[in-house]
Amino acid sequence: MIFDFGRNTQQCAVTFKFDCVGSENVSQLVQHYVIKRTTFKEISRGEGQQVILSSGDGSESNPYYQLRISPGEILLWAGWNAKYELWRQWRDKIFSELFLLLETFPVEYVLAISSQLATVISPGKLRNPDEVPELAPLRTFMGRFLPKEVAGRGNAYVVSSDPEGRETISWWTGPPEGQGEDAVSCSIRSNFIDTKQSLSQNIMAHTKTADELFERFHSGFLSLIIKQ
């Protein structure tokens, strides 16, 4: 179960230890995705040396998809009416083609693989925390030092990791800057890259874990605080 009120965003990134994606690599990707396959319709420049390939307009019939290429990172992004199942299919398809390029980089080049799911919640869809029994112990604990009159609205940020730091999971809540809606984001970062496996195997293992985490996060946490 993934809650989606039309403004969810999803992303998955492969971050390298140094700038190893050269201009020739970028040119190959542009020719493949824009000229040969027409997977993306627009080319733009982001911050620094980042090149952004985009398609869609964010409408229900034409969701927004991007491939963002930087010297030290390759990032896939989807949002605004891109349903999670469609994102998964698109992500896996793009990665299957990207592997032809990425596999030319030794797996030792990779610093981390990360995924994030941000859920923007429509106004009126959040339950009153006082009505959620599972939150009662937390409210009691917070009440020991936080005055009730200032506990009506706030942001939260939590980071956790296994003892070896192989994976880091973080989640945070609060309204996006300049917006009236609330948002809940969850991310997972794989800090350990198995050099005995190919890069594609590492990425597939990461995305499988990320998908399972996001589904658990939505069914085990968001389902408690969202009006259904």
PyMOL commands that set and color helices and strands:
alter all, ss='L'
color gray80, all
select helices_A, chain A and resi 23-36+84-102+107-109+129-131+133-143+148-150+199-225
alter helices_A, ss='H'
color red, helices_A
select strands_A, chain A and resi 9-16+42-45+51-55+64-70+73-79+110-121+156-161+167-174+182-190
alter strands_A, ss='S'
color yellow, strands_A
deselect
rebuild
show_as cartoon
